[in-house]
């Protein structure tokens, strides 16, 4: 029975004073009442924790924990802490500035509770100031068989808040990568799809809203060399996972090579910073384009420690040229699809019904 089902909403918090009350309120306004909120703070220095404490005083379903000091900073660690604390059978991840439609949990639980699915995906739409003020979907509803390819290409088929997960499946895949400084959502969805999940995508009105704004208060916001190195590590990790999987590995590893090179070229890197994993992956790129491995060439580049290494410069120029050529063929629709006028009208009317 649905009244015995508990859903855990996991929210990382970092200096989210501007939106955290609205985010929590969107959960409190759910027509489905059997939920808990697990907030995990990442070292906030604003008054968001004070606002959260005031809410906890009047609603026992809201809980807040602080990321332990022995864990590295970031949304991944916060979500994993929340996953360990969660008591619900089902999990929804919600960012501290995003909101759920009032009917979200009710409709999600009804569908996943009647199935043996590991997760179910629902449409997510963009907003600026309030629900229903924008008609841009996270993406179009594509065929399931294209989901893995789309994620690898960073043409995200769905948002972090779009799925409702069975907790046991998230524990099976060991949650988020704890070392990820960025692109952790991208990585976990690819890894989930590599685990042969049973899942379904629902064609319905959007039930969650991701906020579009310029803010310096996101947990993982800036793009530094450390973040680019973290991205590179995630790509190498997924590259190895796909190579050892039973799927069509050549197709997907080739796509990952393009993503890898794109990140690699953003780094202000010297030859002394190229690791063995870098050499293996980059030589695979050369092998793909030229039909033979240039491992010796790359190893020579690796031996030179000066910043003006001509071999390193040549290899990067070649890779830059090829990545530009390849990515011209990637025609993604992420953030480019609009909800139709009739559905947008229906969405606004449904929001009004719950006010």
VODREN-604326 format. One record per residue: residue in one letter; x, y, z of N, C-alpha, C in turn. Coordinates in steps of 0.2 Angstrom, whole numbers, padded with zeros to 4 digits, always signed. Layout:
% VODREN-604326
AXYZXYZXYZ;...
//
This chain:
% VODREN-604326
X+0004-0006+0000+0000+0000+0000+0004+0006+0000;X+0002+0012-0003+0006+0018-0004+0007+0021+0003;X+0003+0020+0007+0003+0024+0014+0009+0021+0018;X+0012+0015+0016+0018+0012+0019+0024+0013+0015;X+0024+0017+0010+0030+0018+0006+0033+0025+0008;X+0039+0025+0009+0043+0031+0011+0048+0033+0006;X+0047+0039+0004+0052+0042-0001+0057+0047+0002;X+0063+0046+0001+0068+0050+0004+0071+0055-0002;X+0070+0062+0000+0072+0067-0005+0079+0069-0002;X+0084+0069-0006+0091+0070-0004+0093+0077-0007;X+0095+0082-0003+0097+0088-0005+0103+0091-0003;X+0109+0091-0007+0115+0094-0005+0114+0102-0004;X+0117+0105+0002+0116+0112+0003+0123+0115+0003;X+0124+0121+0000+0130+0125+0001+0128+0132-0001;X+0128+0136+0004+0126+0143+0004+0120+0144+0000;X+0114+0141+0001+0108+0141-0003+0103+0145+0000;X+0105+0150+0004+0100+0154+0008+0094+0157+0003;X+0096+0159-0003+0091+0162-0007+0085+0157-0009;X+0087+0151-0010+0082+0146-0013+0080+0141-0008;X+0083+0139-0003+0082+0133+0001+0075+0132+0004;X+0073+0138+0006+0066+0138+0009+0061+0136+0004;X+0061+0139-0002+0057+0137-0007+0057+0130-0010;X+0063+0127-0010+0065+0120-0012+0061+0116-0007;X+0063+0117-0001+0059+0113+0005+0052+0113+0004;X+0049+0119+0004+0042+0120+0003+0039+0116-0002;X+0043+0116-0008+0040+0112-0014+0039+0105-0012;X+0043+0102-0007+0042+0095-0005+0036+0095+0000;X+0036+0100+0005+0031+0100+0010+0024+0101+0007;X+0024+0104+0001+0017+0105-0003+0015+0098-0007;X+0019+0093-0006+0017+0087-0010+0010+0084-0008;X+0006+0082-0013+0000+0078-0011+0001+0072-0008;X+0007+0069-0010+0010+0063-0006+0013+0065+0000;X+0011+0062+0006+0014+0065+0012+0019+0061+0015;X+0020+0055+0013+0025+0050+0017+0032+0051+0014;X+0035+0056+0016+0042+0058+0013+0046+0060+0019;X+0053+0060+0018+0058+0063+0022+0063+0067+0018;X+0065+0073+0020+0070+0076+0017+0077+0075+0021;X+0082+0073+0017+0088+0073+0020+0093+0078+0017;X+0094+0083+0021+0098+0089+0019+0105+0087+0021;X+0110+0088+0017+0117+0087+0019+0121+0093+0017;X+0124+0097+0022+0127+0103+0021+0134+0102+0020;X+0137+0106+0015+0144+0106+0013+0148+0111+0015;X+0147+0114+0021+0151+0119+0024+0149+0126+0022;X+0142+0127+0023+0139+0134+0021+0142+0139+0026;X+0143+0145+0024+0144+0151+0028+0139+0156+0028;X+0134+0155+0025+0128+0160+0025+0123+0157+0030;X+0117+0160+0030+0112+0158+0035+0107+0153+0033;X+0109+0149+0028+0105+0143+0025+0104+0138+0031;X+0109+0137+0035+0108+0132+0040+0103+0134+0046;X+0103+0141+0047+0098+0143+0052+0091+0143+0049;X+0090+0144+0043+0083+0143+0040+0081+0136+0040;X+0086+0132+0038+0084+0124+0039+0082+0122+0046;X+0086+0125+0051+0085+0123+0058+0077+0125+0060;X+0075+0131+0057+0069+0134+0059+0063+0129+0056;X+0065+0127+0050+0060+0122+0047+0060+0115+0051;X+0065+0113+0053+0066+0107+0056+0062+0107+0063;X+0062+0113+0066+0058+0114+0072+0051+0113+0072;X+0048+0114+0066+0041+0113+0065+0039+0107+0060;X+0044+0104+0057+0042+0098+0053+0048+0093+0054;X+0046+0087+0058+0050+0082+0060+0052+0078+0054;X+0049+0079+0048+0051+0075+0042+0057+0078+0039;X+0059+0083+0041+0065+0087+0038+0071+0085+0042;X+0077+0083+0040+0083+0081+0043+0089+0085+0040;X+0094+0087+0044+0100+0090+0041+0106+0087+0044;X+0111+0085+0040+0117+0083+0042+0123+0087+0039;X+0128+0086+0042+0134+0090+0040+0139+0085+0037;X+0142+0087+0031+0147+0082+0028+0153+0081+0033;X+0154+0075+0035+0160+0074+0039+0167+0077+0036;X+0171+0080+0041+0177+0083+0039+0182+0079+0035;X+0181+0072+0036+0186+0067+0033+0184+0066+0026;X+0178+0068+0024+0176+0067+0017+0177+0073+0013;X+0179+0073+0007+0181+0078+0003+0174+0082+0001;X+0175+0089+0000+0170+0093-0002+0167+0092-0008;X+0160+0093-0009+0157+0092-0016+0150+0089-0015;X+0146+0090-0020+0139+0087-0021+0139+0079-0020;X+0144+0076-0023+0144+0069-0024+0144+0066-0016;X+0149+0068-0012+0150+0066-0005+0143+0067-0002;X+0140+0073-0003+0134+0075+0001+0129+0070-0001;X+0128+0069-0007+0123+0064-0009+0124+0057-0007;X+0130+0055-0006+0131+0049-0004+0130+0048+0004;X+0132+0054+0007+0130+0054+0015+0122+0053+0015;X+0119+0057+0011+0111+0057+0011+0109+0050+0010;X+0112+0047+0005+0110+0040+0003+0111+0035+0009;X+0116+0036+0013+0117+0031+0019+0112+0033+0024;X+0110+0039+0025+0105+0041+0030+0098+0040+0028;X+0097+0039+0022+0090+0038+0020+0086+0032+0022;X+0080+0033+0024+0076+0027+0027+0071+0025+0022;X+0070+0029+0016+0065+0027+0011+0067+0022+0007;X+0062+0018+0004+0063+0013-0001+0065+0016-0008;X+0063+0022-0009+0064+0026-0015+0067+0032-0014;X+0071+0034-0019+0076+0040-0018+0074+0045-0024;X+0074+0052-0022+0074+0057-0027+0079+0062-0025;X+0084+0064-0030+0089+0069-0029+0086+0076-0031;X+0087+0080-0027+0084+0087-0028+0090+0092-0026;X+0091+0097-0031+0096+0102-0030+0093+0107-0025;X+0097+0111-0022+0095+0116-0017+0091+0122-0019;X+0091+0123-0026+0088+0128-0029+0082+0126-0034;X+0081+0120-0034+0076+0117-0039+0070+0115-0035;X+0064+0114-0038+0058+0113-0035+0054+0107-0038;X+0050+0104-0034+0045+0098-0037+0038+0101-0038;X+0035+0099-0043+0028+0101-0043+0024+0097-0038;X+0018+0100-0036+0015+0097-0030+0013+0089-0031;X+0012+0087-0037+0009+0080-0039+0015+0076-0040;X+0021+0078-0040+0027+0074-0042+0028+0067-0038;X+0028+0067-0032+0029+0061-0028+0024+0056-0029;X+0018+0059-0029+0012+0055-0029+0012+0051-0035;X+0013+0054-0041+0013+0051-0048+0019+0046-0048;X+0024+0048-0046+0030+0044-0047+0030+0038-0043;X+0027+0038-0036+0027+0032-0032+0022+0027-0035;X+0016+0030-0037+0011+0025-0040+0014+0021-0046;X+0018+0024-0050+0021+0020-0056+0026+0015-0054;X+0031+0018-0050+0037+0013-0048+0035+0008-0043;X+0030+0009-0039+0028+0005-0034+0025-0001-0037;X+0022-0001-0043+0019-0006-0046+0023-0010-0051;X+0030-0009-0051+0034-0012-0056+0040-0015-0052;X+0044-0019-0056+0050-0021-0054+0056-0017-0056;X+0055-0011-0058+0060-0007-0061+0065-0004-0056;X+0071-0003-0059+0076+0000-0054+0075+0008-0054;X+0073+0011-0059+0071+0018-0058+0066+0020-0064;X+0063+0025-0063+0058+0028-0068+0060+0035-0069;X+0060+0037-0075+0062+0044-0077+0056+0048-0079;X+0055+0054-0077+0050+0059-0078+0052+0065-0081;X+0048+0069-0085+0051+0075-0088+0052+0081-0083;X+0058+0084-0085+0060+0090-0081+0060+0096-0085;X+0057+0102-0083+0057+0108-0087+0061+0114-0083;X+0063+0119-0086+0067+0124-0084+0062+0129-0081;X+0064+0133-0076+0061+0139-0073+0066+0144-0071;X+0064+0150-0070+0068+0156-0068+0066+0158-0061;X+0060+0161-0060+0058+0163-0054+0053+0159-0050;X+0048+0155-0055+0043+0151-0052+0041+0146-0057;X+0038+0141-0054+0035+0135-0058+0031+0138-0064;X+0033+0135-0070+0028+0137-0076+0030+0144-0079;X+0036+0147-0078+0038+0153-0081+0042+0152-0087;X+0044+0146-0089+0048+0145-0095+0045+0138-0098;X+0046+0137-0104+0044+0131-0107+0049+0127-0110;X+0056+0127-0108+0061+0124-0110+0062+0117-0107;X+0061+0112-0110+0062+0105-0107+0070+0103-0106;X+0072+0099-0102+0079+0097-0101+0081+0094-0108;X+0076+0090-0111+0078+0087-0118+0072+0084-0121;X+0072+0082-0127+0066+0078-0130+0066+0071-0127;X+0061+0068-0128+0060+0061-0126+0062+0056-0131;X+0068+0054-0131+0072+0049-0136+0071+0042-0134;X+0072+0038-0139+0072+0031-0138+0077+0028-0133;X+0075+0023-0129+0079+0021-0123+0086+0019-0126;X+0086+0016-0132+0092+0013-0134+0097+0018-0136;X+0095+0025-0136+0099+0030-0137+0102+0034-0131;X+0099+0032-0125+0101+0035-0119+0108+0035-0117;X+0111+0029-0118+0118+0029-0116+0122+0033-0121;X+0121+0033-0127+0125+0037-0132+0124+0044-0131;X+0118+0046-0129+0116+0053-0128+0120+0056-0122;X+0120+0052-0116+0123+0054-0110+0131+0055-0112;X+0134+0050-0115+0141+0050-0116+0143+0057-0120;X+0138+0058-0125+0139+0064-0129+0138+0071-0125;X+0136+0070-0119+0133+0076-0115+0127+0079-0117;X+0123+0075-0121+0117+0078-0123+0112+0075-0118;X+0112+0077-0112+0108+0074-0107+0101+0072-0108;X+0099+0066-0108+0092+0064-0109+0087+0066-0103;X+0090+0067-0097+0086+0069-0092+0091+0072-0086;X+0087+0075-0082+0090+0079-0076+0091+0075-0070;X+0096+0077-0065+0097+0074-0059+0090+0072-0055;X+0086+0077-0056+0079+0076-0052+0074+0072-0056;X+0075+0071-0062+0070+0067-0066+0069+0060-0064;X+0074+0056-0062+0072+0049-0060+0069+0049-0052;X+0065+0044-0051+0064+0041-0044+0068+0034-0044;X+0072+0033-0040+0076+0027-0039+0074+0022-0034;X+0075+0016-0035+0075+0011-0029+0082+0012-0026;X+0081+0012-0019+0087+0013-0015+0092+0008-0016;X+0090+0002-0017+0094-0004-0017+0098-0004-0024;X+0095-0001-0029+0099-0001-0035+0105+0004-0035;X+0103+0010-0031+0108+0015-0030+0114+0012-0026;X+0112+0008-0021+0117+0005-0017+0121+0000-0021;X+0118-0004-0025+0121-0009-0029+0127-0005-0034;X+0125+0001-0036+0130+0004-0041+0135+0009-0036;X+0134+0008-0030+0138+0012-0025+0138+0020-0026;X+0132+0022-0027+0130+0029-0027+0135+0033-0032;X+0136+0039-0030+0140+0044-0034+0147+0043-0033;X+0151+0044-0038+0159+0044-0037+0161+0049-0032;X+0164+0047-0026+0165+0052-0021+0171+0057-0023;X+0175+0055-0028+0180+0060-0029+0178+0065-0035;X+0172+0064-0037+0170+0068-0043+0169+0076-0040;X+0173+0080-0044+0172+0087-0042+0167+0091-0046;X+0165+0087-0052+0161+0090-0057+0158+0084-0062;X+0153+0085-0065+0150+0080-0070+0148+0073-0066;X+0147+0074-0060+0145+0068-0056+0138+0065-0058;X+0134+0069-0060+0127+0067-0062+0128+0063-0069;X+0132+0066-0073+0134+0063-0080+0137+0056-0079;X+0141+0055-0074+0145+0049-0073+0140+0044-0070;X+0136+0046-0065+0132+0041-0062+0127+0038-0066;X+0124+0042-0071+0119+0040-0075+0122+0035-0081;X+0128+0037-0083+0131+0032-0088+0133+0025-0084;X+0135+0026-0078+0137+0020-0074+0130+0016-0073;X+0125+0019-0071+0119+0016-0070+0116+0012-0076;X+0117+0015-0082+0115+0012-0089+0119+0006-0090;X+0126+0006-0088+0130+0001-0090+0129-0005-0085;X+0125-0004-0080+0123-0010-0076+0116-0014-0078;X+0114-0013-0084+0109-0016-0087+0102-0015-0082;X+0101-0009-0081+0095-0008-0077+0088-0009-0080;X+0083-0010-0076+0076-0011-0078+0073-0004-0077;X+0072+0000-0082+0069+0007-0081+0064+0009-0087;X+0061+0014-0085+0056+0017-0090+0056+0024-0090;X+0054+0027-0096+0053+0034-0096+0046+0036-0097;X+0043+0040-0093+0036+0042-0094+0035+0048-0098;X+0030+0048-0102+0028+0053-0106+0022+0057-0103;X+0023+0062-0099+0018+0065-0096+0020+0073-0095;X+0016+0077-0091+0018+0084-0090+0024+0084-0085;X+0028+0089-0086+0034+0089-0082+0032+0090-0074;X+0036+0086-0070+0034+0086-0063+0040+0089-0059;X+0045+0092-0062+0051+0095-0058+0053+0100-0062;X+0056+0105-0059+0058+0112-0062+0066+0113-0060;X+0070+0113-0064+0077+0115-0063+0078+0123-0064;X+0081+0126-0060+0082+0133-0060+0088+0136-0064;X+0086+0140-0069+0091+0143-0073+0093+0150-0070;X+0099+0151-0068+0101+0157-0065+0109+0158-0065;X+0112+0164-0064+0119+0164-0064+0120+0165-0056;X+0124+0160-0053+0125+0161-0046+0132+0158-0045;X+0135+0161-0040+0141+0158-0037+0141+0154-0031;X+0135+0152-0030+0133+0148-0024+0132+0141-0025;X+0133+0138-0031+0132+0131-0032+0138+0127-0029;X+0137+0121-0027+0142+0117-0024+0148+0116-0029;X+0146+0114-0035+0151+0113-0040+0150+0118-0046;X+0153+0124-0045+0151+0129-0050+0157+0131-0055;X+0163+0132-0052+0168+0135-0056+0172+0129-0060;X+0175+0131-0066+0179+0126-0070+0186+0128-0069;X+0190+0124-0065+0197+0125-0064+0200+0119-0067;X+0207+0120-0067+0211+0114-0069+0210+0108-0065;X+0208+0109-0058+0207+0103-0054+0200+0100-0056;X+0195+0104-0058+0189+0101-0060+0190+0097-0067;X+0194+0100-0072+0195+0097-0078+0199+0090-0077;X+0204+0090-0072+0207+0084-0071+0202+0079-0068;X+0198+0081-0064+0193+0077-0061+0188+0074-0067;X+0186+0078-0071+0182+0076-0077+0186+0070-0081;X+0193+0072-0082+0197+0067-0086+0197+0060-0082;X+0198+0061-0076+0198+0054-0072+0192+0050-0073;X+0186+0054-0072+0179+0050-0073+0179+0047-0080;X+0181+0051-0085+0181+0048-0092+0185+0042-0093;X+0191+0042-0090+0196+0036-0091+0192+0030-0087;X+0189+0032-0081+0186+0027-0077+0180+0023-0081;X+0176+0028-0085+0171+0025-0089+0173+0021-0095;X+0179+0024-0098+0182+0021-0103+0184+0013-0102;X+0187+0012-0096+0188+0006-0094+0182+0001-0092;X+0177+0004-0089+0171+0001-0088+0168-0002-0094;X+0167+0003-0099+0164+0001-0106+0168-0004-0109;X+0175-0004-0109+0179-0009-0113+0178-0016-0110;X+0177-0016-0103+0176-0023-0100+0169-0025-0100;X+0164-0021-0103+0157-0023-0102+0155-0027-0108;X+0149-0029-0108+0146-0034-0114+0143-0030-0119;X+0142-0023-0119+0139-0019-0124+0143-0018-0130;X+0141-0014-0135+0145-0013-0140+0150-0008-0138;X+0156-0010-0136+0161-0006-0132+0164-0001-0137;X+0165-0004-0143+0169+0001-0148+0165+0007-0150;X+0159+0007-0151+0155+0013-0152+0155+0018-0146;X+0154+0015-0140+0154+0020-0135+0161+0022-0132;X+0166+0018-0133+0173+0020-0131+0175+0025-0136;X+0173+0025-0142+0175+0030-0147+0172+0037-0145;X+0166+0036-0143+0162+0043-0141+0166+0046-0135;X+0168+0041-0130+0171+0044-0124+0178+0047-0126;X+0181+0044-0131+0188+0047-0133+0187+0054-0135;X+0181+0056-0139+0180+0062-0141+0179+0067-0135;X+0175+0065-0130+0174+0068-0124+0180+0069-0120;X+0184+0064-0120+0191+0065-0116+0195+0070-0119;X+0196+0070-0126+0200+0074-0129+0198+0082-0128;X+0191+0083-0128+0188+0089-0127+0190+0092-0121;X+0190+0088-0115+0192+0090-0109+0200+0091-0108;X+0204+0086-0111+0211+0086-0111+0214+0093-0114;X+0210+0095-0120+0213+0101-0123+0211+0108-0119;X+0207+0107-0115+0205+0113-0111+0211+0114-0105;X+0215+0109-0104+0220+0110-0098+0226+0113-0101;X+0229+0117-0096+0235+0120-0098+0240+0115-0095;X+0242+0110-0099+0245+0104-0097+0252+0104-0100;X+0257+0102-0096+0264+0101-0099+0265+0093-0100;X+0270+0091-0103+0271+0084-0105+0273+0080-0098;X+0275+0084-0093+0277+0080-0087+0270+0078-0083;X+0265+0081-0085+0258+0080-0082+0254+0075-0085;X+0257+0072-0091+0253+0067-0094+0254+0060-0091;X+0249+0057-0089+0250+0051-0085+0250+0045-0090;X+0251+0039-0087+0251+0033-0092+0244+0032-0094;X+0239+0033-0090+0232+0032-0093+0230+0037-0099;X+0233+0043-0098+0233+0048-0103+0236+0045-0110;X+0242+0043-0109+0245+0040-0115+0241+0034-0118;X+0238+0030-0114+0234+0024-0117+0228+0027-0121;X+0225+0032-0118+0218+0034-0121+0220+0038-0127;X+0225+0043-0126+0227+0047-0132+0229+0043-0138;X+0233+0038-0136+0236+0034-0142+0230+0030-0145;X+0225+0029-0141+0219+0025-0145+0215+0030-0149;X+0216+0037-0148+0213+0042-0152+0217+0042-0159;X+0223+0042-0158+0228+0042-0164+0226+0036-0168;X+0226+0030-0165+0225+0024-0168+0218+0024-0172;X+0213+0027-0169+0207+0028-0172+0207+0032-0179;X+0210+0038-0178+0211+0042-0184+0215+0041-0189;X+0221+0038-0187+0226+0037-0192+0227+0029-0194;X+0224+0025-0190+0224+0018-0192+0230+0014-0189;X+0234+0017-0185+0240+0014-0181+0241+0018-0175;X+0244+0015-0170+0246+0018-0164+0252+0022-0164;X+0252+0028-0161+0257+0032-0161+0260+0032-0153;X+0260+0027-0150+0262+0026-0143+0269+0029-0142;X+0273+0027-0147+0280+0028-0146+0281+0036-0147;X+0277+0039-0151+0277+0046-0152+0275+0050-0145;X+0270+0047-0143+0267+0050-0136+0272+0049-0131;X+0275+0043-0130+0280+0042-0125+0286+0046-0125;X+0288+0048-0131+0293+0052-0132+0291+0059-0130;X+0285+0061-0131+0282+0068-0129+0282+0068-0121;X+0281+0062-0118+0281+0061-0111+0287+0062-0108;X+0293+0060-0111+0299+0060-0108+0302+0067-0108;X+0300+0072-0112+0302+0079-0112+0298+0083-0107;X+0302+0086-0102+0299+0089-0097+0298+0097-0098;X+0301+0100-0103+0300+0107-0104+0293+0109-0107;X+0291+0115-0105+0284+0117-0107+0283+0118-0115;X+0289+0119-0118+0289+0120-0125+0290+0114-0130;X+0288+0108-0127+0289+0102-0130+0286+0102-0137;X+0289+0101-0142+0286+0102-0149+0282+0096-0150;X+0284+0090-0148+0280+0084-0149+0273+0084-0146;X+0273+0087-0140+0267+0088-0136+0262+0093-0140;X+0265+0099-0142+0262+0104-0146+0259+0101-0152;X+0263+0097-0156+0260+0094-0162+0254+0089-0161;X+0255+0085-0155+0249+0080-0154+0243+0084-0152;X+0244+0090-0148+0238+0093-0146+0235+0097-0152;X+0239+0100-0156+0236+0103-0162+0232+0098-0166;X+0235+0092-0167+0231+0087-0171+0225+0085-0168;X+0225+0084-0161+0219+0082-0158+0213+0087-0158;X+0216+0094-0157+0211+0099-0158+0207+0100-0164;X+0211+0098-0170+0208+0098-0176+0203+0093-0177;X+0205+0087-0175+0200+0081-0175+0194+0082-0171;X+0195+0085-0165+0189+0085-0161+0184+0090-0164;X+0187+0096-0167+0182+0100-0170+0178+0097-0176;X+0182+0093-0180+0179+0090-0185+0173+0085-0183;X+0175+0081-0178+0170+0076-0175+0164+0079-0172;X+0165+0084-0168+0159+0087-0164+0154+0091-0169;X+0157+0092-0175+0152+0095-0180+0146+0090-0181;X+0147+0084-0180+0142+0079-0182+0138+0077-0176;X+0139+0080-0170+0135+0079-0164+0130+0084-0164;X+0124+0082-0165+0118+0087-0165+0114+0086-0159;X+0116+0088-0154+0112+0087-0147+0106+0092-0147;X+0101+0090-0143+0095+0094-0142+0094+0096-0134;X+0099+0095-0130+0099+0096-0123+0098+0104-0122;X+0093+0106-0119+0091+0113-0117+0088+0116-0123;X+0086+0113-0129+0084+0116-0135+0077+0114-0137;X+0074+0110-0133+0067+0108-0134+0062+0111-0130;X+0057+0114-0133+0051+0117-0130+0045+0113-0129;X+0042+0114-0123+0036+0110-0122+0030+0114-0126;X+0026+0110-0130+0021+0112-0134+0016+0117-0131;X+0013+0121-0134+0008+0126-0132+0003+0123-0128;X+0000+0118-0130-0006+0114-0127-0004+0111-0120;X+0002+0108-0120+0005+0105-0114+0007+0110-0109;X+0010+0116-0112+0012+0121-0107+0006+0124-0104;X+0000+0125-0108-0006+0127-0105-0009+0123-0099;X-0008+0116-0101-0011+0111-0096-0006+0111-0090;X+0000+0112-0091+0005+0112-0085+0003+0118-0081;X+0002+0124-0083+0000+0130-0079-0006+0129-0076;X-0011+0126-0079-0018+0125-0076-0017+0120-0070;X-0013+0115-0071-0012+0110-0066-0008+0113-0060;X-0004+0118-0061+0000+0121-0056-0005+0125-0052;X-0010+0129-0055-0015+0133-0052-0020+0129-0048;X-0021+0123-0050-0026+0118-0046-0023+0117-0040;X-0017+0116-0039-0013+0114-0033-0012+0120-0028;X-0013+0126-0031-0011+0132-0026-0016+0133-0021;
//
